[in-house]
C-alpha cells in the first residue's frame, strides 16, 4: 500500500521516498493507544470474572467459615504428645487443650465425681460409668505447674474410696448442687536443652477444675446409718491427671485453695466463662450428668431432716477410718 506523497519525502538522489518524522510519531502513538485499549478491555473482563466468582462463594458463607467437627473420620488422639496446649490467659501456665475432643475423657472421669455427690455409692457410680476401678488416686502431694516457680509440690486430699459410702449435696429445693468447670491444663515436664525433666511421673499432663458445691445441706450414709447436716457453699480446686495408661484420674483436691461461702451468681459466671474458653457447651453439673450419662440424682433418704444423731455420725466416721486403713470389710 502506497502512502500519499504528503506523508513522505524523497531522500537524496536514490529516488526512494521515506516516511516523514511526524508521521512516525503519530503511528507510534496510535499503536500505543490500541495496545492500551486492549489491555484495559482484558483487565475489565478479568474483574467481571472475579466478581462473579466472589458472588458465587458468598451465597453460602457458613460452608467456608464453619470448621468441620473434630474427630469425625478418625478417633481422638490419645497420646498427649499429639495435643496442642493453647494460651487463653495472659502469662498463665494453664492452657487449653486442642483438639477439644480430649475433654470427653476428662468429662467421663468427672461424671463419677458428680455421681458420688448425688446419692450414688462409689461402686454403683463406677459400675454405671463402666469403670472397673474408681477413677481416683490416693495421693497426699502433687507437683503442679506454677507461674512463678515453674513447678511446685502442693498438698492434696482425696475422698474416701469406700465402695458403699453414699453422699448427697443439695440446695434448699432438694436438688443436686455441684457444678464443675475446667480451669486449664499443663504438661508435667520441662525441656532443658535436649533433656526432658519430668516432675510428676506417671501423669504427663494435669488439668485443674473448680468444683462448686453450692449446697445448703449434705447427707452421708454408710452401713445402714445416715447423718444430715447444714452445709456452707464451698469451692474446691481438684486436679485430674492423664496417666501413662491414657486414663483420666482424680488426683485429689488442693488443700490450700478451698474457698468457703461462695456466691452462686459469681461462681456461675466464672464457670460459664471458663467452659466457653475450653469450647464446652456448659458446666458439668446434675443436668449435664443426666443428659449425657443418664444418671439422675438418687432420691434423698426419707425424713432426712431428722438424721442428726451424733452417734450415727461417729459410727460412720469410725467405719470410714477402719475401711480406709484396711481394717474394714
C-alpha angles and dihedrals in degrees: 000000000000120000118223113267090243090068095050140048137204112256117211122309097315092089092228117136123222133200113260117247097244089053091055090052092049092050090049092052092049092050091050091051091051092051092046091050091050092051092048092051091049093049091049091052090051091050091051090050092049092048090052091051091048092052091051092055094045092059089078108026095161090064091060100038106038112087119227116260114270119261098001098142099027139028121273110266110263097190109090090213086069092057125091121219112214128196118245101159125048115257094352126138091213114090143181117256120233125231095045092211086081088075091065090077092047090049090055091056091045089053089065091052090051095046094053088056092052100060102282118127116236090253097045091050092049092049093048091051096044099252120146090191128030109266092236140092130218099229130150097192135031130185111230137181114264130198094221106029100032091236138357142179118255133186118251136185129209136209118255107271092212108143099220098037112121132195139179127195112187144158131240091282092055093251125136110268109193123109128175132200134183113247099183144291138242140187117249100224140068127217112222111180104310094336127099112213113198116200101178106038118204094029113069091181134029131191127201120216131183116230111201113197100192092176130140093194141024136195129197126190133187134157094000092308125110135187129191129194142162115272132212111223107253139181118217126190111220130191123218119191127202104222131217085253089061096250129128112235130188101235096186144273121292106251099207097045104063116128119201128198096032119181115234097221093050098048092042092058090047092051093049093052092047096049091047089053089052092047095247121142096227145336119294105254142132094294091049091048093051093046099045103031102022091237110139117186116274114247117264117256114270115267090004091165089072095052096102104117112140089206090060091048092052092047091053092049092048092050092049092050092047095050094045091051092049097255098107133078 
